[in-house]
Each structure stands twice: as C-alpha cells, then as structure tokens.
Amino acid sequence: MKKVIVSGMRTTGKLHLGHYLGVIKNWVKLQDDYDCYFFAADWHALTTKYDDTNELRQNTIDVITDWLACGIDPEKSVIYVQSLVPEVAELNVYLGMITPQNWVERDPTLKDMAKILKTKEGQGSQINYGLMGYPVLMSADIMMMNADLVPVGSDQVAHIEITRDITRRFNNLYGEFFHEAQPLLNECALICGLDGNKMGKSFKNDIKISDTEEETAKKIMTAITDRSRLRKDDLGHPDECEVAFKYWQIFGSESEIAQIREECEKGLRGCAQCKRELGAKINSVLSPIRERRRYYEQNPQLVEEIIRTGSQKARQRASEVLDKVKDLVKIYK
C-alpha cells in the first residue's frame, strides 16, 4: 500500500509563482508515488478573513483551478474542499479536548497567523477563537486522513510538531491508532517577490499563474536588478542582482544562465533587455499551464464536478477514520 500524504492551501485568491515553485510543482511529482489528499482550506481562510467572505467561494474555485492547470490530476489525487468534509470539524472537537493550552500558544503557525490578524485595522491585539484553535484544526486536517507524511518546506517543519504531539497524546489516552505524520521536505526553488521581499498577493509583488503574458511582461520590468549599475555598459554584478538574475537561475537553462552572467559582467547586457528576455522566458514556461487553466475556466462545470467527486472520496475515508475514533473515545454512536 502507498503511504498517505495530506497537504492543503488557504483559499485567499489566485496563486502565484511562489505557490507553484514552492508547493504545487512538488505535489505533481508526489502524486505518482503516494496516495495524495490535497484540500482547499476555506475554514482556515476564515481565521483572518472572517469579515470579508464575498469572494471566499470564488477564491476556492480559483485555487483548485490553478492546481489543475499546474498538473494536479484528479485521477491520481483526491482534491477536496475542507468545508465539504464536516468530519474534520468533529475530529477537531475531540482533539481540542485533549490539547493543552500552552501547546497551542507556542505553535509557530499560530504566531504567524496572529501577526497577520494584528495588522488588520481595528483588531489591535485581539485574537479570535478560530485563530487560537488553528493549530488543532490543522492537526485534524492531517489526522483525518491518517496521513503518513506532510510535504513542507524546511521552514515549516516545526508546524508539524504539534500534530505529532496531539497524535501521541491521543494514542496514549485511547489506544494506538493514528500514524505519527512525518514532514516530507520539499525539493523546490524559492522565489522572492519583484521587490526582493517575500512574494505575496498582499504585497503586490507577485506574478500570478493566471496572469496574461502582457501582465507578466509588465510586472517583470519592475523587478529590482543590480543597484550599482547606472548605464548599460557599466560592469554588472549578477550575484548582487536582487531579483532578475535570481529568476534567471530558476527559469533559465545552464547555458542561458552562463551567457547572461558573462554578458552582464562585461557590460554587454542592459537590465531592461535582460528583463524583457526574462519576461518572455517565464511566459514560455507558464504557457502550457495557462492554456490548461483557460480550458478549466471555460468549463466551470468540470471543476465543480472534480470538487464534488473529490470531496465525496475524502468524506468516505474521513468517515472510516472518525468511526474508529468514536469507538476509541467511547462516544455515543
């Protein structure tokens, strides 16, 4: 039997290159070797966007459409929406009963999310109950499918620790049942935003998977380059180029990267030329993804069918796990 992988994304809007390179590209590889469950985390989105839900449903559809465009295959992986699997909420209740308060408070996921909430106008230092319980709900997501592995970046390994702690506590209290999910480190390229900071929708420094070629080319022209260069024939320093050359190292071939480095260092390549060619390169890489995305946009009923079918498959596994949990807890059935 294949090992089970669970991973998800908050449904906060269309995805960008950071999501593709850091997460989805890795998911695509994993789905051939594991039983993969990928969920759109709309409940998690509510932890910080509870007061702005007008686009929540469309954001969920956009996230899954981006997944499909990038190569997540509903024939290989179970694609589902978190809120369409209510068993997760019930498991969250049982896990919340056995989780000490200090475990939740020290969880890095909670701290990261709390920072986001505190920046919202009028929120001050208040943290809502849903956000406070975010780490337990995250654990319920993972344990609901009795996952063996959770694909994460090296900076996210600590986020899985509370799930393993809760798993051990449950197994000690009620009997061995849940697997202790282990982090599966992503092999991925990290990409910064166009301004050199972390790429993100809220920072307005991202390139979206769904952007047009024209939008991508225009955005790339704003990317930061070597600040020491004033003229085209100035000798360049590729390793000090804050964004553009880093993008070339991700999207270019070895020969292209070597050529660009040499031309830059000799003052034979201007930054504007470099960024125009970079925009064309990124567009060529994203072209087949965007073509698939247009197909799904033109066939929304297909996306809806994939969501409903995948969520039903997820519920089937979740109900089996929950039934065993209720037996172990000895809850009334």
C-alpha positions in Angstrom: 0.0 0.0 0.0 1.2 3.5 -0.8 1.8 5.9 2.0 -0.8 8.7 2.5 0.1 12.3 2.0 -2.1 15.3 3.1 -1.5 18.9 2.3 -3.6 22.0 1.7 -3.7 25.7 1.0 -5.7 28.5 2.4 -8.2 29.9 -0.1 -7.2 33.5 -0.3 -7.2 34.0 -4.0 -5.4 33.1 -7.2 -2.0 31.5 -6.8 1.4 32.9 -7.8 4.8 31.6 -8.8 5.8 31.2 -5.2 3.0 28.7 -4.7 3.8 26.9 -7.9 7.6 26.6 -7.3 7.4 26.1 -3.6 4.5 23.7 -3.3 2.5 22.6 -6.3 5.4 21.5 -8.5 6.4 19.2 -5.7 2.8 17.9 -5.3 2.7 17.0 -9.0 5.7 14.7 -8.6 4.4 13.1 -5.4 1.1 12.0 -6.8 2.6 9.2 -8.8 4.2 7.5 -5.7 1.7 8.3 -2.9 -2.0 8.4 -2.1 -2.4 12.1 -2.1 -5.1 14.2 -0.5 -5.0 17.9 -1.4 -7.5 20.2 0.2 -8.6 23.8 -0.3 -8.6 25.2 3.3 -11.6 27.5 3.3 -12.2 27.2 7.0 -8.6 28.2 7.6 -9.1 31.2 5.4 -11.8 32.4 7.8 -9.4 32.7 10.6 -8.2 36.0 9.3 -10.8 36.9 6.6 -13.9 36.2 8.6 -15.2 39.7 7.9 -14.7 39.5 4.1 -16.3 36.4 2.7 -17.8 37.7 -0.6 -15.1 36.1 -2.7 -14.4 33.1 -0.5 -16.2 30.6 -2.8 -14.6 32.0 -5.9 -11.2 32.0 -4.2 -11.7 28.3 -3.5 -12.5 27.6 -7.1 -9.5 29.7 -8.3 -7.1 27.8 -6.1 -8.3 24.4 -7.3 -8.3 25.6 -10.9 -4.7 26.7 -10.5 -3.9 23.2 -9.1 -5.5 21.5 -12.1 -3.7 23.8 -14.5 -0.3 23.0 -12.9 -0.8 19.3 -13.2 -2.6 18.0 -10.1 -4.6 15.1 -11.6 -8.0 14.2 -10.1 -7.4 10.6 -11.4 -4.3 10.3 -9.2 -5.0 12.6 -6.3 -8.1 13.3 -4.1 -8.8 17.0 -4.5 -11.4 18.4 -2.0 -12.7 21.4 -0.1 -12.2 21.4 3.6 -15.7 22.6 4.5 -17.2 19.8 2.4 -15.8 17.2 4.7 -17.6 18.0 8.0 -16.0 15.1 9.7 -12.9 17.3 10.0 -14.8 19.6 12.3 -16.0 16.8 14.5 -12.4 15.4 14.8 -11.3 18.9 15.7 -13.6 18.9 18.7 -12.2 15.6 20.0 -8.6 16.8 19.5 -9.4 20.1 21.1 -10.5 18.3 24.3 -7.0 16.7 24.8 -4.8 19.6 23.6 -3.2 21.7 26.4 -3.5 25.4 26.0 0.3 26.0 26.1 0.8 23.7 23.2 -1.4 25.9 21.1 0.1 29.1 22.3 3.7 28.1 21.4 2.8 26.8 17.9 4.7 28.8 15.2 1.7 28.6 12.9 -0.5 30.4 15.4 2.2 33.1 15.9 2.5 33.7 12.2 -1.3 33.9 11.7 -1.7 36.2 14.8 0.8 38.7 13.2 -1.4 38.8 10.1 -4.6 39.4 12.2 -3.0 42.1 14.3 -2.2 44.2 11.2 -5.9 44.4 10.3 -7.4 47.8 11.1 -9.2 47.9 14.4 -8.1 44.4 15.6 -5.4 45.6 17.9 -4.0 42.7 19.9 -7.3 40.6 19.8 -7.1 37.1 18.5 -10.3 35.3 17.6 -11.2 31.9 19.0 -10.9 30.3 15.5 -7.4 31.5 15.1 -6.5 30.4 18.5 -7.6 26.9 17.6 -5.9 27.0 14.2 -3.1 24.5 15.2 -5.6 22.0 16.4 -7.7 22.3 13.2 -4.5 21.9 11.2 -3.8 18.7 13.1 -7.4 17.5 12.4 -6.8 18.0 8.7 -3.7 15.8 8.8 -5.1 13.2 11.1 -8.4 13.0 9.4 -6.8 11.0 6.6 -4.4 9.3 9.0 -1.6 10.7 7.0 1.9 9.3 7.0 3.6 12.3 5.5 3.1 16.0 5.1 5.1 17.8 2.4 6.6 21.0 3.8 9.5 23.4 3.3 12.4 23.3 5.8 11.0 26.4 7.5 7.7 24.7 8.2 8.9 21.5 9.9 8.1 23.0 13.3 4.5 23.4 12.3 4.1 19.6 12.1 5.3 19.1 15.7 2.0 19.9 17.4 0.3 17.4 15.2 2.7 14.7 16.3 2.3 15.7 19.9 -1.5 15.5 19.7 -1.3 12.2 17.9 0.9 10.7 20.7 -1.4 12.1 23.3 -4.5 10.6 21.6 -2.8 7.2 21.1 -1.7 7.2 24.8 -5.1 8.1 26.1 -7.3 5.9 23.8 -5.1 3.3 22.2 -2.7 3.2 19.2 -4.5 4.2 16.0 -3.2 7.3 14.4 0.1 7.4 12.4 2.6 10.0 13.5 2.8 12.1 10.4 6.3 13.0 9.4 7.4 16.0 7.4 8.4 15.3 3.8 10.9 18.1 2.9 10.1 19.8 -0.5 12.9 19.9 -3.1 11.9 23.3 -4.5 13.1 26.6 -5.8 12.3 29.5 -3.6 11.4 32.7 -5.4 11.2 36.2 -3.9 8.8 38.9 -5.0 9.5 41.5 -7.6 10.7 43.9 -4.9 13.1 41.4 -3.3 10.8 40.6 -0.4 8.6 37.5 0.2 6.2 37.1 -2.7 2.6 37.6 -1.7 -0.7 38.9 -3.1 -1.0 41.5 -0.3 2.5 42.9 -1.1 1.5 43.5 -4.7 4.9 42.0 -5.8 3.7 38.7 -7.2 3.3 37.1 -10.6 0.2 35.0 -10.7 -0.2 31.7 -12.5 -3.3 33.2 -14.2 -1.7 36.5 -15.3 -1.7 37.2 -19.1 1.6 37.3 -21.0 1.2 41.1 -21.1 0.7 41.4 -17.4 3.7 39.2 -16.7 6.0 41.1 -19.1 4.9 44.4 -17.5 5.4 43.2 -13.9 8.9 41.8 -14.7 10.0 45.2 -15.9 9.5 46.4 -12.3 11.9 43.8 -10.9 14.9 45.0 -8.9 18.3 44.4 -10.6 21.9 45.4 -9.8 21.5 48.7 -8.0 25.1 49.7 -8.7 24.6 49.9 -12.5 23.6 53.2 -13.9 24.3 52.6 -17.6 24.0 49.6 -19.9 27.8 49.4 -20.4 28.6 49.5 -16.7 30.1 46.3 -15.5 27.4 44.2 -13.8 27.4 42.1 -10.7 24.8 39.2 -11.2 25.1 37.9 -7.7 24.1 41.3 -6.4 21.2 41.5 -8.7 18.4 41.3 -6.1 15.6 39.8 -8.3 16.1 39.4 -12.0 19.2 37.2 -12.1 17.7 35.0 -9.3 14.7 34.5 -11.6 17.0 33.5 -14.4 18.6 30.9 -12.1 15.2 29.4 -11.6 13.8 29.6 -15.1 16.8 29.6 -17.4 18.9 26.7 -18.7 22.5 26.3 -17.6 23.8 27.8 -20.9 21.4 30.7 -20.7 22.4 31.5 -17.1 26.1 31.3 -18.0 25.7 33.6 -21.0 23.7 36.2 -19.1 26.3 36.2 -16.3 29.1 36.8 -18.7 27.3 39.5 -20.7 26.2 41.3 -17.5 29.7 41.2 -16.0 31.2 42.6 -19.2 28.6 45.4 -19.6 27.2 43.9 -22.8 23.7 43.3 -21.4 21.5 46.1 -20.1 19.0 45.5 -17.3 16.0 46.5 -19.4 17.0 44.0 -22.1 17.6 41.3 -19.5 14.1 41.8 -18.0 12.4 41.8 -21.4 14.0 38.5 -22.2 13.2 37.2 -18.7 9.5 38.0 -19.2 9.5 36.1 -22.4 11.2 33.2 -20.7 8.7 33.0 -17.9 5.8 33.3 -20.3 7.2 30.3 -22.3 7.4 28.2 -19.2 3.9 29.1 -18.0 2.3 28.9 -21.5 1.1 25.3 -21.2 -0.1 25.8 -17.6 -2.1 28.9 -18.7 -3.5 27.1 -21.6 -4.9 24.3 -19.3 -6.2 27.0 -17.0 -8.2 28.6 -19.8 -9.7 25.2 -20.5 -10.9 24.8 -17.0 -12.2 28.4 -16.9 -14.2 27.7 -20.0 -15.6 24.5 -18.4 -16.5 25.5 -14.8 -18.9 22.6 -14.5 -15.9 20.2 -14.8 -14.1 22.0 -11.9 -17.3 21.7 -9.9 -17.6 18.0 -10.7 -13.9 17.4 -9.7 -14.5 19.3 -6.4 -17.7 17.3 -5.6 -16.3 13.9 -6.5 -13.0 14.5 -4.7 -14.8 15.8 -1.6 -17.0 12.7 -1.6 -13.9 10.4 -1.8 -12.4 12.4 1.1 -15.5 12.0 3.2 -15.5 8.3 2.7 -12.0 7.9 4.1 -12.8 10.5 6.8 -15.9 8.7 7.9 -14.0 5.5 8.3 -11.3 7.2 10.5 -13.9 9.1 12.5 -15.9 5.9 13.2 -12.8 4.3 14.7 -12.0 7.5 16.7 -15.5 7.4 18.2 -15.1 3.8 19.1 -11.8 4.5 20.9 -13.1 7.6 22.7 -16.3 5.6 23.5 -18.5 8.4 22.4 -22.2 7.7 21.9 -22.9 6.4 18.4 
